[in-house]
């Protein structure tokens, strides 16, 4: 059983592929890059591989298919859970306003006897928080980007240099640079998420 995944040698610049013996739970090799051919070549030299556990990347699928056609390919559990979580988050986020409307207009037909919780008004909703009360990922990312842009501006960087440094689109950098506060950006986010 072989586990295949990529990792960053230098994030955004240089990646490699790690191969792990899943039965012994030990790394067995590191391949350059994250393309199909190095994996296929390695697999041809190791015909004993029966199962390849990998993420859903197309390059690894192709490398496994050409290098070890005898091996079964399976998705690893971590990526399955990650992809499921992202899909649920995306779906809930896309329908946030209609979900809020449904719950705001829902009143229990018969409250349980002696339970005063039904008499309390619903708590105020904060669109910067997710359904568990944690800060939404988009809000966290917005705050981090705003802080980074403002720091680079304070250090004297041009907008063009900030774009290259943070790898952001010019219009995004311009919006973060023109904002007078993080609250201004979050108000825009808040009003767009309610509509």
Backbone torsions as a table, in degrees:
resi	resn	phi	psi	omega
1	UNK	NA	122.2	-175.8
2	UNK	-116.1	127.3	172.8
3	UNK	-96.8	136.2	-178.5
4	UNK	-129.2	127.6	176.4
5	UNK	-155.9	160.2	178.2
6	UNK	-99.9	161.0	173.8
7	UNK	-150.0	156.7	-176.5
8	UNK	-89.7	125.6	169.4
9	UNK	-78.6	-43.3	172.5
10	UNK	-140.5	109.7	-172.8
11	UNK	-50.9	129.1	179.0
12	UNK	80.1	-2.5	-174.5
13	UNK	-129.9	-48.6	-172.1
14	UNK	-137.3	124.1	-178.4
15	UNK	-125.1	156.6	175.7
16	UNK	-136.2	170.0	178.5
17	UNK	-115.6	131.0	176.5
18	UNK	-105.9	138.5	177.0
19	UNK	-112.9	130.0	-174.6
20	UNK	-125.5	132.7	171.5
21	UNK	-77.2	107.4	-173.8
22	UNK	-73.9	-22.7	177.4
23	UNK	-74.2	-40.1	179.5
24	UNK	-92.6	-10.2	-178.7
25	UNK	57.3	48.9	-178.5
26	UNK	-136.4	140.0	172.3
27	UNK	-66.6	141.1	-179.7
28	UNK	-120.0	-19.3	178.3
29	UNK	-165.9	158.6	174.0
30	UNK	-127.4	128.6	-179.0
31	UNK	-108.1	149.2	178.1
32	UNK	-70.7	141.2	177.0
33	UNK	67.9	-167.4	177.9
34	UNK	-139.5	43.4	-179.5
35	UNK	-100.9	171.0	-175.7
36	UNK	-70.9	-42.6	-169.8
37	UNK	-63.4	-45.4	177.8
38	UNK	-59.6	-37.2	178.0
39	UNK	-67.4	-44.7	-179.9
40	UNK	-60.6	-43.2	179.2
41	UNK	-61.6	-45.8	180.0
42	UNK	-61.1	-43.7	-178.3
43	UNK	-65.8	-35.5	177.6
44	UNK	-62.4	-32.5	178.1
45	UNK	-80.2	-8.0	-178.2
46	UNK	-132.1	71.0	-176.4
47	UNK	-68.3	-7.5	179.4
48	UNK	-73.6	-11.0	-179.3
49	UNK	-67.8	123.3	-178.5
50	UNK	-107.3	-30.3	-177.5
51	UNK	-133.9	133.6	176.6
52	UNK	-119.2	117.0	179.7
53	UNK	-101.2	119.8	-172.0
54	UNK	-146.4	170.9	172.9
55	UNK	-78.4	-173.7	-174.0
56	UNK	-90.2	11.9	-178.6
57	UNK	-61.7	139.6	-177.8
58	UNK	-67.6	-34.8	-178.4
59	UNK	-64.4	-42.9	-179.7
60	UNK	-69.9	-34.3	176.8
61	UNK	-62.8	-45.1	179.4
62	UNK	-65.5	-44.4	179.1
63	UNK	-60.8	-41.0	179.1
64	UNK	-68.9	-40.4	-178.4
65	UNK	-65.0	-42.2	-178.2
66	UNK	-83.7	-32.4	-176.8
67	UNK	-87.0	-27.2	-178.0
68	UNK	-144.2	69.4	-178.2
69	UNK	-62.5	-20.1	179.8
70	UNK	-77.2	-17.2	-173.7
71	UNK	-86.4	142.9	173.0
72	UNK	-81.7	138.9	177.7
73	UNK	-106.0	131.8	178.5
74	UNK	-132.1	151.7	176.2
75	UNK	-82.1	139.3	-179.9
76	UNK	-77.9	152.4	-175.5
77	UNK	-59.7	-39.4	-178.1
78	UNK	-60.8	-46.5	-179.2
79	UNK	-69.5	-33.7	176.2
80	UNK	-61.6	-48.1	179.0
81	UNK	-64.8	-41.3	179.4
82	UNK	-62.0	-47.7	-179.7
83	UNK	-64.5	-39.8	177.3
84	UNK	-62.7	-46.7	179.6
85	UNK	-59.6	-42.9	179.6
86	UNK	-66.1	-38.9	179.5
87	UNK	-65.6	-42.2	178.7
88	UNK	-65.5	-45.8	180.0
89	UNK	-60.2	-42.8	180.0
90	UNK	-64.4	-42.7	-179.6
91	UNK	-65.9	-46.8	179.2
92	UNK	-63.7	-40.9	178.8
93	UNK	-62.7	-39.7	-179.7
94	UNK	-68.1	-27.0	-177.5
95	UNK	-112.3	21.2	-176.0
96	UNK	-55.4	-46.4	-177.0
97	UNK	-64.6	-43.2	-178.4
98	UNK	-71.6	-33.5	176.4
99	UNK	-64.4	-45.3	178.7
100	UNK	-59.3	-42.4	-179.5
101	UNK	-62.9	-44.4	-179.9
102	UNK	-60.5	-47.5	-178.0
103	UNK	-70.9	-30.3	178.7
104	UNK	-69.1	-31.0	-177.3
105	UNK	-97.0	5.8	-178.9
106	UNK	-95.1	123.8	176.3
107	UNK	-124.1	129.9	179.0
108	UNK	-62.4	141.0	-178.2
109	UNK	-64.8	-47.9	178.7
110	UNK	-134.3	108.0	179.2
111	UNK	-65.5	147.1	177.6
112	UNK	-58.5	141.8	-178.1
113	UNK	-64.3	136.1	175.7
114	UNK	75.2	10.2	-179.6
115	UNK	-106.1	104.9	-175.1
116	UNK	-75.2	-9.0	-179.0
117	UNK	-60.3	-29.5	-178.9
118	UNK	-72.3	-16.4	179.9
119	UNK	-86.8	-14.4	-178.2
120	UNK	-79.4	144.8	174.7
121	UNK	-68.7	151.9	179.2
122	UNK	-64.0	147.4	179.6
123	UNK	-65.2	151.7	178.2
124	UNK	-62.7	138.8	-179.8
125	UNK	-91.6	143.1	178.6
126	UNK	-122.3	112.2	-174.5
127	UNK	-71.5	-4.5	175.7
128	UNK	-85.6	-7.0	-179.2
129	UNK	-108.7	150.8	176.0
130	UNK	-84.7	-175.6	-175.9
131	UNK	-65.7	-18.1	177.9
132	UNK	-94.9	3.6	179.5
133	UNK	85.3	5.7	177.3
134	UNK	-89.8	155.7	177.5
135	UNK	-63.3	131.0	-179.7
136	UNK	-63.9	148.0	-177.0
137	UNK	-58.2	-39.8	179.5
138	UNK	-64.4	-36.3	178.3
139	UNK	-67.0	-45.3	178.8
140	UNK	-60.4	-46.4	-179.7
141	UNK	-64.2	-39.1	178.1
142	UNK	-61.9	-44.5	179.0
143	UNK	-62.6	-43.2	-179.2
144	UNK	-64.5	-43.2	180.0
145	UNK	-66.5	-42.0	179.3
146	UNK	-60.1	-46.4	179.9
147	UNK	-61.6	-41.9	-178.7
148	UNK	-66.7	-44.4	179.4
149	UNK	-62.9	-46.4	-178.9
150	UNK	-62.9	-38.7	179.4
151	UNK	-65.8	-43.9	179.4
152	UNK	-65.7	-37.6	175.1
153	UNK	-62.4	-44.3	179.6
154	UNK	-62.9	-30.5	178.8
155	UNK	-80.7	-3.2	176.6
156	UNK	95.2	11.6	180.0
157	UNK	-73.6	145.9	175.0
158	UNK	-78.5	164.6	178.0
159	UNK	-61.7	-39.1	180.0
160	UNK	-62.2	-42.7	179.8
161	UNK	-66.9	-38.0	177.7
162	UNK	-62.7	-41.2	177.8
163	UNK	-57.2	-46.5	-178.8
164	UNK	-68.6	-43.3	-176.8
165	UNK	-63.6	-46.5	-175.9
166	UNK	-93.3	-4.9	-178.1
167	UNK	54.4	51.4	178.8
168	UNK	-120.0	155.1	176.6
169	UNK	-65.9	148.9	-177.5
170	UNK	-59.4	-40.5	-179.1
171	UNK	-65.7	-34.5	177.3
172	UNK	-66.4	-46.9	179.5
173	UNK	-62.0	-42.7	179.7
174	UNK	-60.2	-42.9	179.7
175	UNK	-62.9	-43.2	179.4
176	UNK	-69.4	-33.3	179.9
177	UNK	-72.0	-36.6	-177.9
178	UNK	-78.8	-22.4	-178.3
179	UNK	-63.7	135.1	-179.5
180	UNK	-82.3	-18.2	177.9
181	UNK	-161.2	163.9	176.6
182	UNK	-64.7	-31.7	179.4
183	UNK	-61.6	-34.2	177.6
184	UNK	-61.5	-44.2	178.3
185	UNK	-68.1	-39.6	-178.7
186	UNK	-71.5	-29.6	175.0
187	UNK	-64.7	-41.5	177.5
188	UNK	-62.3	-45.1	178.4
189	UNK	-61.2	-45.4	-176.9
190	UNK	-62.2	-45.1	-178.5
191	UNK	-69.2	-33.8	178.8
192	UNK	-73.0	-30.4	-178.8
193	UNK	-77.6	-16.7	-180.0
194	UNK	-88.1	-20.6	-176.7
195	UNK	-89.2	NA	NA
